[in-house]
Amino acid sequence: MLEVLSATVPIFLVVGVGFLCTRAGLFARTDMAILNRFVVKIALPLLVFVNVFGRSASEIFNPAYLLTYALASMAMFALAHGWAAMRRAPLTRAAYLGMAMGGTNNGFIGMSIFLIALPEVAGIAVGMDMIVDNVLIIPLTLFLAERAAEAATARADAASDAAAGGASATGSTALRTLGRSLRSVITQPMVLAIIAALALNALGVTVPAVLERSVLLLAQASSGVALFAIGGLLVGLKLGGMLADVAFSLVGKLLLMPAVAWGLVVAFEASGLPPMSPDLKSAVIITAALPTFSIFPAFASRHGEQDWATASTMGGTVLSFVTISAWMGLLTFVGWL
């Protein structure tokens, strides 16, 4: 429990500062959108670059670990889309529900826990987590959200054309929507950061020390600024009819995803994949049990989903005190931790 507290208490302190500063009038709630834009467009892409650049495939590559985390996350995306379809919610909501349930705060909370509970595999585990985050989860969320937004715009345009008596070219519209969505995702700063890091790795390029320190200074601002913005967004938060989505995202993230990950660990061992050490088994299940990214509301703000995303992020962080401790207790009981 102490390792969980040492990882989560600083989060609440920074969020509390953001809340108090906004409540006192030093910042307006609308200012948080500017801070989120800084995180998504500058600080976070540089953090992604720092974590991908210079890492060799052999340094952090365990097929069973990567598959477990990736497939457990994709199961959450599928579940989110099923829930959204049942509630007839917008597809942008489905995309961000997928991120809320499938993304993990491995860099901030996860690393803190691993350094205490699993120090020998902490760096390797978080490195593999970040590869899945930055190559799969984040780009997939951006693609799904952009495609949903483009499709909604296309439907509105088609309805306008029909009302005006014009012809509708559904096939060409769909292709244009897909093309714009792909182009929008590929040109996202975070995706460009991944591409740049992989390209420099392949070319064997080294970054000058002066430039590297400058990049690190900006990259290290991502978590602090994102948490401060979450605190600001809590002032005057109005969820309306979104409480069911918040509750569903918390159940999926804190209970269902780690359960799926545990099942995958057992299934992969039975299938003959190279076995993971007990430490890595514990790491991937704890990763799945972590609350979602602290910068999740910054992503969701791009499509107006920041209110419920903020509530989900804070609720998950609070409840993870209990749920992570329970999962760690189970791992200790079976002898993996």
Helices and strands as residue ranges (DSSP letters): H 2-23, H 31-38, I 39-43, H 44-52, H 63-87, H 91-102, I 106-110, H 111-117, H 122-132, I 133-137, H 138-163, H 170-186, H 189-203, H 209-219, H 221-234, G 240-242, H 243-251, I 252-256, H 257-271, H 278-289, H 296-300, G 301-303, H 306-333
